[in-house]
């Protein structure tokens, strides 16, 4: 749970300022999260 929170925070989901900021890193993290949840 803590790891997921850290990933979301790093992706910019924690603060509203980074919501409009899209980067290849953010997209890659989103794909990683989708694959991670599908494995669960």
N, C-alpha and C positions, 0 to 999 in steps of 0.2 A: 504494500500500500504506500509505503514511504517512497519507494523507488518510482512508482507511477506518479506520485505527486511531484517528485523532483523532475521527472521527464516533462510533465505538463508545464511546470514552472519554467523549465529551460526552453520549452517550445513557445512560451509567451502567453499561456492561457491563464496565468495567475493574475496579471495586471491588465487592465483595460487598454492601457497605452499601446501595448504590443499586439492588440487584436487586429489592427489594420495592417500590421507589418507582416508581409508574406515573404518567406525566403526558402530556398531549396532545402535548407536544414529543417525548417518547420514542416515542410511537406514530407520530408523523409521520416521525421519523427512520427507524423500522423500515420504514414504507411506502416511503420514499425508497430505502432499501437494497435492498428487494425489487425495486423498479422498476429500480434501477441494475444489479443482477445479471441481471435478465431482458434488459436491453439488451445485456449482454455475450454 
